[in-house]
């Protein structure tokens, strides 16, 4: 993954407070999953990269002392069933 360029789609939502005349909250969402699938080719590899990561697939940062599993979206590859 070193020296790779990722194009990642995302959005930022500003919450405006008319009474205060300012932005009071900022929400961002990032689609790391699509970009990482494009780069790595499979869910198993994406899951491996984000396992214990300090950033979730939605782009949320996780404090180093927090339990990452509480914040992260689980990416688990589906079992392949062979019907032959």
C-alpha positions in Angstrom: 0.0 0.0 0.0 3.0 2.3 0.3 3.1 5.0 -2.3 -0.4 4.2 -3.5 -2.9 6.9 -4.3 -6.5 6.4 -3.2 -9.4 8.3 -4.6 -12.0 8.2 -1.8 -15.6 9.6 -2.0 -16.9 11.3 1.0 -19.2 14.1 2.4 -19.1 16.7 5.0 -22.2 18.0 6.7 -22.2 21.4 8.5 -24.8 21.9 11.2 -25.6 25.6 11.5 -27.1 27.2 14.6 -29.1 30.3 13.6 -29.2 31.6 17.2 -25.4 31.5 17.5 -24.7 32.4 13.9 -22.1 29.7 13.5 -21.4 26.1 12.7 -21.9 24.0 15.8 -21.2 20.5 14.5 -19.4 19.0 11.6 -20.0 15.4 10.4 -17.9 13.7 7.8 -18.4 10.3 6.1 -15.7 8.7 4.0 -16.1 5.5 1.8 -12.9 3.8 2.5 -14.4 0.4 1.6 -14.8 1.0 -2.1 -11.4 2.5 -2.5 -9.7 -0.2 -0.5 -11.5 -3.0 -2.4 -10.3 -1.3 -5.6 -6.7 -1.3 -4.3 -6.6 -4.7 -2.5 -9.1 -6.7 -4.5 -11.0 -8.5 -1.8 -12.8 -8.2 1.5 -10.4 -10.5 3.3 -7.5 -8.1 2.6 -9.6 -5.0 3.5 -10.6 -6.7 6.8 -7.0 -7.5 7.5 -5.9 -3.9 6.9 -8.7 -2.4 9.1 -8.4 -5.0 11.9 -7.2 -3.0 15.0 -6.9 0.2 12.8 -7.3 3.6 14.5 -9.6 4.7 11.7 -12.9 3.1 10.7 -14.2 2.4 7.2 -16.4 5.5 7.6 -13.3 7.7 8.4 -13.9 8.1 12.1 -10.8 8.3 14.2 -10.5 6.0 17.2 -8.6 7.0 20.3 -5.5 4.7 20.8 -6.7 3.6 24.3 -10.3 2.8 23.1 -11.4 -0.7 22.2 -11.3 -0.5 18.4 -14.0 -3.1 18.1 -16.5 -0.8 19.7 -16.1 1.8 16.9 -15.2 -0.2 13.8 -17.6 -1.5 11.2 -17.0 -5.2 10.9 -15.8 -6.4 7.5 -16.0 -10.1 7.3 -15.6 -12.0 4.0 -18.5 -14.2 3.2 -17.9 -17.9 3.2 -17.9 -19.4 -0.3 -20.2 -22.3 -0.7 -19.3 -24.9 -3.4 -22.5 -26.6 -4.6 -20.8 -29.1 -6.9 
